[in-house]
Amino acid sequence: MTSRRARFVTWLARFAIACFLLSVGAIIALLPPVWELERGPIAVVRWPKSGEQVFQIGPGSEHWVPIAAVSKHVIHAIVVAEDARFYEHSGLDWREIRSSIAFNMEQKRYARGASTITQQVVKMAFLSSDKNLLRKLREALGALLLETLLSKDRILEWYINLVEFGDGVFGIKAAAQHFFDTEPELLTIQDGAHLALVLPSPNRWSKGLRQRELTEFGHRRYAHIIREMHKLGFITETLKESALATGDFGRPVLGFRRETDPTESGLDPYWAIPGNEPPPFGHTPQKPTRTPGEKKPKAPPLRP
């Protein structure tokens, strides 16, 4: 009996070790090679409208810009817009994950993500943009490991050099030249907030940036970014007031100097449902008006 029990314990121990080794092997197999970002450069594949492109990006490459050579206002605006708790989490923002799950359940579809800047770096450098659980798992594992390998500033440095600001406009150097005809270190607070506005949907919204006019949603989103930059200590009260007074490309943003915060009520300045969110740039569509007493026109009959 004792011999049988000993054999069972031995078998159970071997089984546990085998499961552990299989789990470790599976995790290693799923991990994107984020350790390559310690050295760089790496080959990155991009798919602009002109077709697939492969280019080298990393320290020492042609389009690389060190974070020290980029306006701090742009860095702060991007952090506020994309990952306000970037300096607090370790790769995954569990608070945003919980909020995202609750919101998506309410909408009954995938309407809001919770990817951190670290996760986005992993995706842009090594993964596809497919929305599936396997890709998200690899992204999460890669983010956790990357946070142990690189400092926050190095992760941000990779982000600003990898991120897309419009069709074929990759990295902060190209964005500064394309939209403002300047260098990254010379970008202003307003420029930084405007660039941050396009990041949720660069291919859709970047063209509007060149129109140099904010929509109603753009006003609220811009004001939210500026106020959060002030709240987090990135800019002074004076700089905040100046940015709000000139935020609409030299014109004040809606609600400037009013007692009510223009980011309150109406459209949510931070979370808009992907696919349904209004653009931040261009003309805001006006609702048709009717004269007093004019009846609402009837809808035409449906075709059989």
Stockholm file with secondary structure:
# STOCKHOLM 1.0

chainA/1-304         MTSRRARFVTWLARFAIACFLLSVGAIIALLPPVWELERGPIAVVRWPKSGEQVFQIGPGSEHWVPIAAVSKHVIHAIVVAEDARFYEHSGLDWREIRSSIAFNMEQKRYARGASTITQQVVKMAFLSSDKNLLRKLREALGALLLETLLSKDRILEWYINLVEFGDGVFGIKAAAQHFFDTEPELLTIQDGAHLALVLPSPNRWSKGLRQRELTEFGHRRYAHIIREMHKLGFITETLKESALATGDFGRPVLGFRRETDPTESGLDPYWAIPGNEPPPFGHTPQKPTRTPGEKKPKAPPLRP
#=GR chainA/1-304 SS CHHHHHHHHHHHHHHHHHHHHHHHHHHHHHCCCGGGGGTCCEEEEECCTTCCEEEEESTTSTTCCCGGGSCHHHHHHHHHHHCTTTTTSSSCCHHHHHHHHHHHHHHTSCCCCCCCHHHHHHHHHHCCCCCSHHHHHHHHHHHHHHHHHSCHHHHHHHHHHHCEEETTEESHHHHHHHHHSSCGGGCCHHHHHHHHHHTTSHHHHHHHHTTTCBCHHHHHHHHHHHHHHHHTTSSCHHHHHHHHHSTBTTBCCTTTTCSSCTTSSSSCSSCCCTTTCCCSBSCCCCCCCCCTTCCCCCCCCCCC
#=GC SS_cons         CHHHHHHHHHHHHHHHHHHHHHHHHHHHHHCCCGGGGGTCCEEEEECCTTCCEEEEESTTSTTCCCGGGSCHHHHHHHHHHHCTTTTTSSSCCHHHHHHHHHHHHHHTSCCCCCCCHHHHHHHHHHCCCCCSHHHHHHHHHHHHHHHHHSCHHHHHHHHHHHCEEETTEESHHHHHHHHHSSCGGGCCHHHHHHHHHHTTSHHHHHHHHTTTCBCHHHHHHHHHHHHHHHHTTSSCHHHHHHHHHSTBTTBCCTTTTCSSCTTSSSSCSSCCCTTTCCCSBSCCCCCCCCCTTCCCCCCCCCCC
//
